[in-house]
Amino acid sequence: MPPRISLRTASRCLAIRPAPQPSIARHTPITLRTYPVRAFADSKSPKPSSNPTSSDALPNASEEAAQVGEATGKATPELDQGTPVQEILKRDPEFAEKAPEVMKEKPTDAKMSAEAAGEEGATTFDNLLALGQMDAIANGGHASDMTPEMVGHKFPLPDMPLKPFSNRKERYDPIVSQITNLLMQHGKLSRAQRHMSYILNQLRTAPPPVPSQARPLVPGSPPPIELPLNPINYLAVAIDSIAPLMRIRQQKGAAGGGMSLPIPVPLSLRQRRRTAIMWILDTVLKKKSRGSGPTMFAQRFADEIISVVEGKSGVWDKRAMVHKAATSARVNLTYSKQKGRRL
């Protein structure tokens, strides 16, 4: 028997595809290239170039005057010779006032004949300019003062004496540099500078101190409420307040019987500050740290500075002892070391 065909299954096997559409040709626009065409009345020779360095450029005024002079039979200017100095001075009165005396002199007949003959050593503008530069150097000036383009200095000279901290190596405050050098160990300057930065930051962020009436600060210091606004001034006030005015020098054998004689010696500002800084460092190194970390030393140093301003530090007692000993030994100031006797 023939196979039975089902209409449902037959419709699934049929593939219906649309008819292919004819492709539409794209029409691209045709562009015609135009070429420059020389007209009938145009010249065959090219036009002169606008570049002044090219050979087609117009001649300068001197060359044009020379060509006109040759055509008319008149005197032509000498192209090999430069412009006379006197003509340049007449054109620029301001330059004539500042020109050296050598350039203002009128050339003699011998010089004019030498220039006309083209002899070696003729007085030209370059030679006179060189003589003017030598004259300026002899008078204590510079050779650049006598250039036609620039009369004087390109930049003004600085005011003398120089302002403080104008040098690159002295841009820090003297007391900051001194403390940093005393904090430095084994040549590690960067580590000491880091400690100094922490100290100043701690003084800046700390609350205003409360000074003691029994231990006043150095005269001329700002009010305590303004000290945190300027930590460098804060540091200077604390160190200058406890800095001793003098030290005690022991003169051996001066008191007789092999005993030394105490003699007070005045100190300079840098010596006074160094003594005060060493006292503060001794106190800081004896204190116990309240924590751990690289900033603990700077924290202890800043706390000691605050204690000095508030009159709570033991450094004040050291200063009082030195001044008391110097006051009692002031009678020994008349001792002469050279002669070994009192004056």
C-alpha positions in Angstrom: 0.0 0.0 0.0 1.3 3.5 -0.7 2.4 5.5 2.3 -0.2 7.7 3.8 0.6 11.4 3.5 -0.5 13.8 6.2 -1.0 17.4 5.3 0.2 18.5 8.8 3.6 16.9 8.4 4.0 17.9 4.8 3.6 21.6 5.6 6.4 21.5 8.2 9.0 20.3 5.6 8.3 23.1 3.1 10.9 26.0 3.2 9.5 29.2 1.8 12.2 31.7 0.8 11.6 35.2 -0.6 12.7 35.9 -4.1 16.1 37.8 -4.3 15.8 41.5 -5.0 17.9 43.0 -7.7 20.8 45.1 -6.3 20.6 48.9 -6.8 23.7 50.3 -8.3 25.2 53.2 -6.4 26.0 56.2 -8.6 29.1 58.1 -7.3 29.4 61.7 -8.3 32.1 62.4 -10.9 34.5 65.2 -10.0 36.5 66.9 -12.6 40.0 68.1 -11.7 40.8 71.6 -12.8 44.3 72.6 -13.8 45.6 76.2 -13.9 45.8 77.4 -17.4 48.0 80.3 -18.5 46.1 83.0 -20.3 47.2 84.4 -23.6 48.4 87.7 -22.2 50.3 86.2 -19.2 54.1 86.3 -19.1 56.1 83.1 -19.2 58.6 84.2 -16.5 57.6 83.3 -12.9 56.5 86.0 -10.5 59.1 87.4 -8.0 59.0 85.6 -4.6 57.9 87.4 -1.5 60.7 85.9 0.6 63.3 88.6 1.3 66.1 86.0 1.4 65.5 84.7 -2.1 67.3 86.0 -5.1 64.1 87.4 -6.6 63.5 89.8 -3.8 63.9 93.5 -4.3 67.3 95.0 -3.6 67.8 97.1 -0.4 68.1 100.8 -0.3 71.9 100.9 -0.7 71.9 98.6 -3.6 69.1 100.5 -5.3 70.9 103.8 -4.7 74.1 102.2 -6.2 72.2 101.1 -9.3 70.6 104.5 -9.7 74.0 106.2 -9.4 75.5 104.0 -12.0 72.6 104.8 -14.4 72.7 108.6 -13.8 76.5 108.9 -13.6 76.4 110.3 -10.0 78.4 109.2 -7.0 77.3 105.9 -5.7 77.4 104.8 -2.0 80.1 102.3 -1.0 78.4 99.0 -0.2 81.5 97.6 1.5 81.6 100.3 4.1 79.2 100.5 7.0 77.1 103.4 8.2 79.2 106.2 9.8 78.9 106.5 13.6 78.0 110.1 13.4 74.9 109.4 11.3 73.7 106.8 13.8 74.2 109.2 16.7 72.2 111.9 14.8 69.3 109.5 14.3 69.0 108.4 17.9 69.6 111.3 20.4 68.9 109.1 23.4 71.7 106.7 22.4 74.0 109.7 21.6 73.7 110.9 25.2 74.6 107.5 26.7 77.3 106.7 24.1 81.0 106.8 25.3 83.2 109.7 24.5 85.2 107.7 22.0 82.1 107.3 19.8 81.3 111.0 20.0 84.6 112.1 18.6 84.6 113.2 15.0 87.0 111.3 12.8 90.1 113.2 11.6 91.3 113.4 8.0 93.7 110.6 8.6 91.0 108.3 9.8 88.7 109.2 6.9 91.5 108.5 4.4 92.2 105.2 6.1 88.6 104.2 6.0 88.3 105.3 2.3 91.4 103.3 1.4 90.2 100.3 3.4 93.3 100.0 5.4 93.6 97.6 8.3 92.8 99.2 11.7 90.3 101.7 10.4 87.9 103.2 12.9 84.6 101.4 12.2 81.5 101.1 14.3 82.5 97.7 15.7 85.9 99.0 16.8 84.4 102.1 18.5 81.8 99.8 20.2 84.6 97.6 21.5 86.5 100.6 22.8 83.4 101.8 24.6 83.0 98.4 26.2 86.6 98.5 27.4 86.1 102.0 28.8 83.0 100.8 30.7 84.9 97.8 32.2 87.7 100.1 33.2 85.2 102.4 35.1 83.8 99.4 37.0 80.8 98.7 34.8 80.0 95.8 32.4 80.7 95.3 28.8 77.0 94.8 28.1 76.3 98.4 29.1 77.6 99.6 25.8 75.5 97.5 23.4 73.2 99.4 21.0 70.3 97.0 21.8 70.6 97.3 25.6 72.0 100.2 27.6 72.5 99.3 31.2 71.6 96.1 32.9 69.0 93.7 31.6 67.7 93.2 35.2 68.1 95.7 38.0 70.9 95.0 40.5 69.8 93.9 44.0 69.8 96.3 46.9 72.8 96.0 49.1 73.1 94.7 51.8 71.1 91.6 50.9 67.9 90.8 52.8 68.0 88.1 55.5 67.1 84.6 54.4 67.9 85.5 50.8 70.4 82.7 50.5 69.2 79.2 49.7 71.2 77.6 52.6 69.9 80.1 55.1 66.1 79.9 54.4 65.3 78.6 57.9 65.2 80.7 61.1 68.5 80.6 63.0 67.0 79.1 66.1 65.3 76.3 64.1 68.6 75.5 62.4 70.5 75.5 65.7 68.0 73.1 67.4 67.9 70.8 64.3 71.7 70.5 64.4 71.7 69.7 68.1 69.0 67.1 67.6 71.0 65.4 64.8 72.8 62.2 65.7 75.3 60.3 63.5 74.9 62.8 60.7 71.2 62.0 60.1 69.9 65.5 59.2 66.7 64.4 57.6 65.7 62.5 60.8 66.4 65.6 62.9 64.4 67.8 60.5 61.5 65.3 60.8 61.6 65.6 64.6 61.7 69.4 64.2 58.6 69.3 62.0 56.7 67.2 64.6 57.8 69.6 67.4 56.5 72.7 65.6 53.3 70.9 64.6 52.7 70.0 68.3 53.3 73.5 69.5 50.9 74.8 66.8 48.0 72.5 67.8 48.5 72.7 71.5 46.2 75.0 73.6 47.6 78.4 74.7 49.9 78.2 77.7 49.3 79.8 81.1 52.5 81.5 82.2 53.5 81.7 85.8 53.8 85.1 87.5 56.8 83.9 89.6 58.8 83.0 86.4 58.1 85.7 83.8 59.0 85.2 80.2 61.6 87.2 78.3 60.7 90.9 77.9 59.0 91.7 74.6 57.3 88.4 74.1 53.8 88.3 72.6 50.7 87.4 74.6 50.4 83.7 75.5 47.2 83.4 73.5 49.2 84.3 70.3 52.1 81.9 70.8 50.4 78.8 69.1 49.8 81.0 66.0 53.6 81.2 65.4 55.3 78.0 66.6 58.8 79.3 65.7 58.2 82.4 67.9 56.8 80.0 70.6 60.1 78.1 70.5 62.2 81.2 70.6 60.4 82.7 73.6 60.8 79.5 75.6 64.5 79.1 74.9 65.4 82.8 75.3 63.5 82.9 78.6 65.6 80.1 80.3 68.9 80.9 78.5 71.6 81.9 81.0 73.3 85.3 80.6 76.8 83.9 81.6 78.7 80.9 82.6 81.2 80.1 85.4 84.8 79.6 84.3 87.1 77.9 86.9 90.5 79.4 86.9 92.9 76.8 88.3 95.3 77.9 91.1 94.0 81.5 91.1 92.5 81.2 94.6 95.9 80.1 96.1 96.9 76.7 97.5 95.9 75.0 94.2 92.2 76.0 94.5 90.4 77.2 91.5 88.8 80.6 91.3 85.2 80.9 89.8 85.0 83.8 87.3 81.7 84.7 85.5 82.0 85.0 81.7 79.3 86.5 79.5 77.8 84.5 76.7 76.7 85.4 73.2 73.2 84.8 71.9 74.1 81.6 70.1 76.0 80.3 73.2 73.1 81.2 75.5 70.6 79.3 73.3 72.9 76.3 73.0 73.1 76.0 76.8 69.3 76.2 77.1 68.7 73.6 74.4 71.1 71.2 76.0 69.4 71.6 79.4 66.0 70.8 77.7 67.5 67.8 75.9 68.9 66.4 79.2 65.4 66.7 80.8 63.6 65.2 77.8 66.0 62.1 77.6 65.3 61.4 81.3 61.5 61.4 80.9 59.6 58.3 80.2 57.7 58.0 76.9 53.9 57.8 77.1 53.8 55.5 74.0 55.8 54.1 71.1 56.5 55.4 67.7 58.9 57.8 65.9 57.0 60.9 67.2 57.4 60.2 70.9 60.7 62.1 71.2 59.2 65.1 69.5 56.1 64.9 71.7 58.3 64.9 74.9 60.3 67.8 73.6 57.2 69.9 72.8 55.8 69.1 76.2 59.0 70.3 77.8 58.8 73.6 75.8 55.2 74.1 77.0 56.3 73.4 80.6 59.1 76.0 80.3 56.6 78.7 79.2 54.2 77.8 82.0 57.0 77.9 84.5 56.7 74.2 85.5 60.0 72.9 84.1 63.1 72.2 86.3 65.3 74.1 83.8 64.4 77.3 85.6 66.2 76.1 88.7 69.4 75.5 86.7 69.2 79.0 85.3 68.7 80.4 88.8 71.7 78.5 90.2 74.0 79.8 87.4 72.9 83.4 88.0 73.3 83.0 91.7 76.8 81.6 91.4 77.7 84.4 88.9 76.4 87.1 91.3 78.5 85.7 94.2 81.6 85.4 92.0 81.4 88.9 90.4 84.1 90.1 92.8 86.5 87.9 90.8 86.0 89.9 87.6 89.1 92.0 88.3 91.4 88.9 88.1 93.9 89.2 85.2 94.8 85.9 83.6 98.0 87.3 81.9 99.6 88.8 85.0 98.2 86.2 87.5 97.1 88.9 89.9 94.1 91.1 90.6 93.8 94.5 88.9 
